[in-house]
Amino acid sequence: MPHDLNDLGTPKSWIKRARSNLIRAKQTKMEEVFWEDLCFDAQQAAEKALKAVLVSFGIQFRFVHDLAELLTLLENNKVSLPEQIRESAILTEYAVETRYPGTSEPVTEEDFKEALRIAEAVVEWAESQIDISG
């Protein structure tokens, strides 16, 4: 069920959360940290950035980790999505499947770098779509 948009904070607050996840994802990886966990932060950055745009446009959404669903909501509401942003749907796998042992193949450093590249692009795009000065 969609949440009341009045209870969701501002687009700026969502972008701040997205940026926080990006910063965590970019921290130097310690030996005990899994690439999967850093990819989760990249996915969360993209998810929160997309939700910032949804809030900005007054589009209701469910609290889901499925980026394809969020992207579809944006497109269905006439928000133009560059191909680079559409590709962020692939980050959804990092929201659940890769976070638990034995449920998927291990994530590599190369996988992480690609996830981070995509997440950074989504956050930058989201910032260009909304007024974050207020």
Secondary structure, DSSP 8 states (H G I E B T S, - for coil): ----GGGS--HHHHHHHHHHHHHHHHS---TTS-HHHHHHHHHHHHHHHHHHHHHHTT----S-S-HHHHHHHHHHTT----HHHHGGGGGGGGTTGGGSTTSS----HHHHHHHHHHHHHHHHHHHHHS----
